[in-house]
Amino acid sequence: MIISSIILAAATACPCEAKLQSMLPEVFAKSAAHYRAIDAAATPLMDKGDAAREAKPHGERLVPHGWNAKAGKLDMRSIYWWTSGHFPGSLWYLYEATGDDFFRDRATVWTELVAPNSKVTDNHDVGFIMYCSFGNARRLLKTDRYDALLLETADSLSKRFNPDLGLIRSWGALGEKRNFLVIPDNMMNLELLEWAAKAKGGEKRFDDIARSHATKTMGHHFRADGGTFHVLDYDQKTLRVKGIERGQGASCETAWSRGQSWAIYGYAMMYRETRDPAYLEFAQKVSDFAINHPNMPVDGVPYWDYGAPGEERDTSAASIMASGLLELSTFVPGDKGAKYRAFAVKQLLSLCTDEYFAKPGENGDWLLKHGVGHKPAGGEIDTPLDYGDYYFLEALLRFRSLVGR
């Protein structure tokens, strides 16, 4: 989730890279204008939760999540919703991209809104929520004033770890005995644990938990060809997988594209943090599955599921994948690393076109059109997704760091 420091020898940029590099100032400027509009529309709604939300003992405040096209208004969600860290995180990335103090100030406001998640133990998404927001804040502000909060979050997340299974429970209450559900999305929350293991006042157990979860997931959650399942259910007595569920994918036999992207990004990140060659090898395997899949469209923006050709695209899957591939390309030498980088550049060039990048005033002013959240449940189909924007901006910044300003 956080942009790693990348030091590379200068390389001759291909024409595609030169084109994308030349587009960056305009894309960042347009993105900044979009997010100023979202912030202006969302700020008056920050405290306007519905009656049921406001009645909760802990109170309720709201963060922009997406766009309700039918109602023609912003989709605001609870600060406890799993994506609540992505809007403030995007504001931090726009501060990094533009140097405009407006984004620093607004990012600070929205970031501090989600602080209560540091104590949450009923879901695995606190890594998304707190590291995309507070993690970027501490990095860009060069401050340690959020470290205690992030360490508390890591401790809360670690309570979901089952040492017998060696896995962090993704969904379900801590004491649930009937099932133990794990999804590839959970790989993204391990970055918080790796940071916490290295931070002042952190503990080695956070690294132990992250490595255990990544290794166990690598062993059970993927088919021989590198394609991912979405939901696995583990038996807490036998310690075996007892069920496979399609979750947000098209079926148990296909690969849900965003889940595949989480895996690409997550294992590249785990190699960065641990330098364990097993993670680097596996990051390449899951990347090769996606890049070489016969149903991957020519423009690099996947269908919402690799087993659903001709159906809706998912720009969030493309942006996550592009960001992960750019990082992976820095660890893999030679032609293969260049291949990962070139594919990510192709994806970003596609996402910057009018086909996917919204014009001012449309799409609720979110950047990317054509995202798919949960098609099997009938939710968020062909719509903007806040995390799609977040990883799009991150990928552009990662590219900029590779080629220089």
ZILINHU-V623484 format. One record per residue. N is the residue number from 1. RES is the residue in one small letter. PHI is phi as a letter, one per 40 degrees, with the letter a starting at -180 (* if undefined). BURIAL is I if it has 24 or more other ideal C-beta (glycine too) atoms within 12 Angstrom, else O. D_FIRST is the distance of its C-alpha to the first C-alpha in whole Angstrom. Layout:
BEGIN
{{N;RES;PHI;BURIAL;D_FIRST} {N;RES;PHI;BURIAL;D_FIRST}}
END
This chain:
BEGIN
{{1;m;*;I;0} {2;i;c;I;4} {3;i;c;I;7} {4;s;c;I;9} {5;s;c;O;13} {6;i;b;O;14} {7;i;b;O;18} {8;l;b;O;20} {9;a;c;O;24} {10;a;c;O;25} {11;a;b;O;25} {12;t;c;O;27} {13;a;c;O;25} {14;c;c;O;27} {15;p;d;O;28} {16;c;c;I;25} {17;e;c;I;23} {18;a;c;O;25} {19;k;c;O;25} {20;l;c;I;22} {21;q;c;I;22} {22;s;c;O;25} {23;m;c;I;23} {24;l;d;I;20} {25;p;d;O;22} {26;e;c;O;24} {27;v;c;I;20} {28;f;c;I;19} {29;a;c;O;22} {30;k;c;I;22} {31;s;c;I;19} {32;a;c;I;20} {33;a;c;I;23} {34;h;d;I;22} {35;y;c;I;19} {36;r;c;I;22} {37;a;c;I;24} {38;i;c;I;22} {39;d;d;I;22} {40;a;c;O;26} {41;a;c;I;26} {42;a;c;I;24} {43;t;d;I;25} {44;p;c;O;28} {45;l;c;O;27} {46;m;d;I;25} {47;d;b;O;28} {48;k;b;O;29} {49;g;c;O;28} {50;d;c;O;31} {51;a;d;O;34} {52;a;c;O;33} {53;r;c;O;29} {54;e;c;O;31} {55;a;c;O;33} {56;k;c;O;31} {57;p;d;O;31} {58;h;c;O;28} {59;g;g;O;28} {60;e;a;I;26} {61;r;b;I;24} {62;l;b;I;22} {63;v;b;I;19} {64;p;c;I;19} {65;h;b;I;18} {66;g;a;I;20} {67;w;b;I;23} {68;n;c;O;26} {69;a;c;O;28} {70;k;c;O;32} {71;a;c;O;32} {72;g;g;O;31} {73;k;a;O;28} {74;l;c;I;25} {75;d;c;I;23} {76;m;b;I;22} {77;r;b;I;21} {78;s;d;I;21} {79;i;c;I;19} {80;y;c;I;19} {81;w;c;I;18} {82;w;c;I;14} {83;t;c;I;13} {84;s;c;I;14} {85;g;c;I;11} {86;h;c;I;10} {87;f;c;I;13} {88;p;c;I;13} {89;g;c;I;9} {90;s;c;I;11} {91;l;c;I;14} {92;w;c;I;12} {93;y;c;I;11} {94;l;c;I;15} {95;y;c;I;16} {96;e;c;I;14} {97;a;c;I;16} {98;t;b;I;19} {99;g;g;O;20} {100;d;c;O;21} {101;d;c;O;22} {102;f;d;O;22} {103;f;c;I;18} {104;r;c;I;18} {105;d;c;O;21} {106;r;c;I;20} {107;a;c;I;16} {108;t;c;I;18} {109;v;c;I;20} {110;w;c;I;17} {111;t;c;I;15} {112;e;c;I;18} {113;l;c;I;19} {114;v;c;I;17} {115;a;d;I;18} {116;p;d;I;20} {117;n;c;I;17} {118;s;c;I;17} {119;k;b;O;20} {120;v;c;I;20} {121;t;b;I;21} {122;d;c;O;21} {123;n;a;I;18} {124;h;c;I;15} {125;d;c;I;13} {126;v;c;I;13} {127;g;c;I;9} {128;f;d;I;8} {129;i;c;I;11} {130;m;c;I;11} {131;y;c;I;7} {132;c;c;I;6} {133;s;c;I;10} {134;f;c;I;11} {135;g;c;I;8} {136;n;c;I;8} {137;a;c;I;12} {138;r;c;I;13} {139;r;c;I;12} {140;l;c;I;13} {141;l;c;O;16} {142;k;f;O;17} {143;t;b;O;18} {144;d;b;O;18} {145;r;c;O;19} {146;y;b;I;17} {147;d;c;I;16} {148;a;c;O;19} {149;l;c;I;17} {150;l;c;I;14} {151;l;c;I;16} {152;e;c;I;18} {153;t;c;I;16} {154;a;c;I;15} {155;d;c;I;19} {156;s;c;I;19} {157;l;c;I;16} {158;s;c;I;19} {159;k;c;I;22} {160;r;c;I;21} {161;f;c;I;21} {162;n;b;I;24} {163;p;c;O;26} {164;d;c;O;28} {165;l;c;I;26} {166;g;g;I;23} {167;l;b;I;21} {168;i;c;I;19} {169;r;c;I;20} {170;s;c;I;18} {171;w;b;I;21} {172;g;h;I;24} {173;a;c;O;26} {174;l;d;O;25} {175;g;c;O;29} {176;e;c;O;29} {177;k;c;O;32} {178;r;c;O;32} {179;n;a;O;29} {180;f;a;I;26} {181;l;c;I;23} {182;v;b;I;20} {183;i;b;I;18} {184;p;c;I;15} {185;d;d;I;12} {186;n;c;I;13} {187;m;d;I;11} {188;m;c;I;7} {189;n;c;I;9} {190;l;c;I;10} {191;e;c;I;7} {192;l;c;I;9} {193;l;c;I;12} {194;e;c;I;12} {195;w;c;I;11} {196;a;c;I;14} {197;a;c;I;16} {198;k;c;O;16} {199;a;c;I;17} {200;k;c;O;20} {201;g;g;O;22} {202;g;c;I;19} {203;e;b;O;21} {204;k;c;O;21} {205;r;d;O;21} {206;f;c;I;17} {207;d;c;I;17} {208;d;d;I;20} {209;i;c;I;18} {210;a;c;I;15} {211;r;c;I;17} {212;s;c;I;20} {213;h;c;I;18} {214;a;c;I;16} {215;t;c;I;20} {216;k;c;I;21} {217;t;c;I;19} {218;m;d;I;20} {219;g;c;O;23} {220;h;b;I;24} {221;h;c;I;22} {222;f;b;I;22} {223;r;c;O;26} {224;a;d;O;27} {225;d;c;O;26} {226;g;g;I;22} {227;g;c;I;22} {228;t;c;I;21} {229;f;c;I;22} {230;h;c;I;21} {231;v;b;I;22} {232;l;b;I;24} {233;d;b;I;26} {234;y;b;I;27} {235;d;c;O;31} {236;q;c;I;31} {237;k;c;O;34} {238;t;c;O;34} {239;l;g;O;31} {240;r;b;O;31} {241;v;c;I;29} {242;k;b;O;31} {243;g;a;O;30} {244;i;b;I;28} {245;e;b;I;27} {246;r;c;I;26} {247;g;f;I;23} {248;q;c;I;22} {249;g;c;I;23} {250;a;c;I;27} {251;s;a;O;28} {252;c;c;I;28} {253;e;c;O;29} {254;t;b;I;26} {255;a;b;I;22} {256;w;c;I;20} {257;s;c;I;18} {258;r;c;I;15} {259;g;c;I;15} {260;q;c;I;16} {261;s;c;I;13} {262;w;d;I;11} {263;a;c;I;13} {264;i;d;I;13} {265;y;c;I;9} {266;g;c;I;9} {267;y;c;I;12} {268;a;c;I;11} {269;m;c;I;8} {270;m;c;I;11} {271;y;c;I;14} {272;r;d;I;12} {273;e;c;I;12} {274;t;b;I;16} {275;r;f;O;17} {276;d;c;I;19} {277;p;c;O;21} {278;a;c;O;21} {279;y;c;I;17} {280;l;c;I;17} {281;e;c;O;20} {282;f;c;I;19} {283;a;d;I;16} {284;q;c;I;19} {285;k;c;I;21} {286;v;c;I;18} {287;s;c;I;18} {288;d;c;I;21} {289;f;d;I;22} {290;a;c;I;20} {291;i;c;I;21} {292;n;c;O;25} {293;h;c;I;25} {294;p;c;O;29} {295;n;c;I;27} {296;m;c;I;25} {297;p;c;I;26} {298;v;d;O;27} {299;d;c;O;24} {300;g;g;I;21} {301;v;c;I;20} {302;p;c;I;21} {303;y;c;I;23} {304;w;c;I;22} {305;d;a;I;23} {306;y;c;I;24} {307;g;c;I;27} {308;a;b;I;28} {309;p;c;O;29} {310;g;g;O;30} {311;e;c;I;29} {312;e;c;I;26} {313;r;c;I;23} {314;d;b;I;19} {315;t;c;I;17} {316;s;c;I;14} {317;a;c;I;15} {318;a;c;I;15} {319;s;c;I;12} {320;i;c;I;10} {321;m;c;I;12} {322;a;c;I;13} {323;s;c;I;9} {324;g;c;I;9} {325;l;c;I;13} {326;l;c;I;13} {327;e;c;I;11} {328;l;d;I;14} {329;s;c;I;16} {330;t;c;I;16} {331;f;b;I;17} {332;v;b;I;20} {333;p;c;O;23} {334;g;g;O;25} {335;d;c;O;26} {336;k;c;O;23} {337;g;c;I;20} {338;a;c;I;22} {339;k;c;O;22} {340;y;c;I;18} {341;r;c;I;18} {342;a;c;I;21} {343;f;c;I;20} {344;a;c;I;16} {345;v;c;I;19} {346;k;d;I;21} {347;q;c;I;18} {348;l;c;I;17} {349;l;c;I;21} {350;s;c;I;22} {351;l;c;I;19} {352;c;c;I;21} {353;t;c;I;24} {354;d;c;O;26} {355;e;c;O;26} {356;y;b;I;22} {357;f;c;I;22} {358;a;c;I;24} {359;k;c;O;26} {360;p;d;O;27} {361;g;g;O;28} {362;e;b;O;27} {363;n;g;I;24} {364;g;g;I;24} {365;d;g;I;23} {366;w;c;I;19} {367;l;c;I;19} {368;l;c;I;18} {369;k;c;I;21} {370;h;g;I;22} {371;g;c;I;19} {372;v;b;I;20} {373;g;c;I;19} {374;h;a;I;22} {375;k;c;I;25} {376;p;d;I;27} {377;a;c;O;27} {378;g;g;O;28} {379;g;b;O;25} {380;e;f;I;23} {381;i;b;I;24} {382;d;f;I;24} {383;t;a;I;22} {384;p;c;I;19} {385;l;b;I;16} {386;d;d;I;14} {387;y;c;I;11} {388;g;c;I;13} {389;d;c;I;13} {390;y;d;I;9} {391;y;c;I;8} {392;f;c;I;11} {393;l;c;I;11} {394;e;c;I;8} {395;a;c;I;10} {396;l;c;I;13} {397;l;c;I;12} {398;r;c;I;11} {399;f;c;I;14} {400;r;d;I;16} {401;s;c;I;15} {402;l;c;I;17} {403;v;c;I;20} {404;g;g;O;20} {405;r;c;O;21}}
END
